[in-house]
Amino acid sequence: MTPNIQSTKLFKKLKIISVNVNSIIRNSRRNNLLNTMNQYNPDIVILNETKLSPYHKLEFEKYKMERRDRPNNKQGGGVAILVKKPLE
């Protein structure tokens, strides 16, 4: 998993990564994401293709998560944004 990393002078090296997780439901993909997050220590993480439904419960210890699951329990889609808790 290779994230897109961006920073801007306005936010003094705010680290943002964007990852197409292609289903974060699977443990292996969630572990890959956690490894990437531990490696880069991002302030904000943008996730595409989460493939979550409202009944999936998912939390990240150091991050607040806002997500939009695909409507009507259709397969695919879904996005999430994780913001490091001190940045809230």
N, C-alpha and C positions, 0 to 999 in steps of 0.2 A: 504494500500500500504506500504510494508516494503522494503526500499531500501537496497542495499548492500553498506556498508560504508567502505572505505579504506583510510588509510593515510600512508605516508612514511616519514622517517626522511630527505630524500633528499630534499623534498619540504617543510619541517617544518610544518607538519600537514595540508597538502593540503587535503581538503575534497572533495571526489568524491562519487557520488551516481549513481547507475545504476537501472533503473526502467523499467519493461515491462508494458507500459501504456495500451496496448491492445485497441488502438484507442483513440487518444488524441482529436479527432474531437468532442466528446460529452462533453458538459459543465461540467457534474458531474466529469468526469475523469480529465479534465483540472483543476477543482477546487481542486480535491484530490492531484494532482501533485503540485499545488501552495501551498497548506497546508504543504505538505511534504518538499518542498523547504524552506518555511518559518520556519519550525521546525528545520531543520538541517543546514540551511544556507550554502549549498555546494558551492565550487569553480567551480566544473565541474559536469554536470549532463549528463548522457548517457541514452538515451531513445531507447527502442526497440519496435517494432510493433506499430509505430505511425499511420499507415494506412492513411497517408496524400497523397493527390494528388497535383500536381503543382499549382492548382488554390486555394488551401487552404492558407490563409494568417494567420500567427501565429508569434507573437513576445512576448518576455519576457523583461520587463522593465530593469532589472539589468544584462541581459545576452545577449551575441551575440550567434546566433544560426547558425549552419551548419547542413544541413539535406540532406538526400538522400531518396527520395520517391520511392516507388515501380514503376518500369517502365510500360508503356502502360496502365496506369489507372487500373491495376489489383487490386483486393481487398487484403488487408493484407500487411504485411511487412512494410518496412520503418524504418529508424533510424535517430536519431538526437543527436547532441552533443551541449550542452549549456555551454558556458564559461563565468564566471563572468567578466564584462567589465573591471574592474581594472587589470585583469590578461592578457588582450590581448597583 
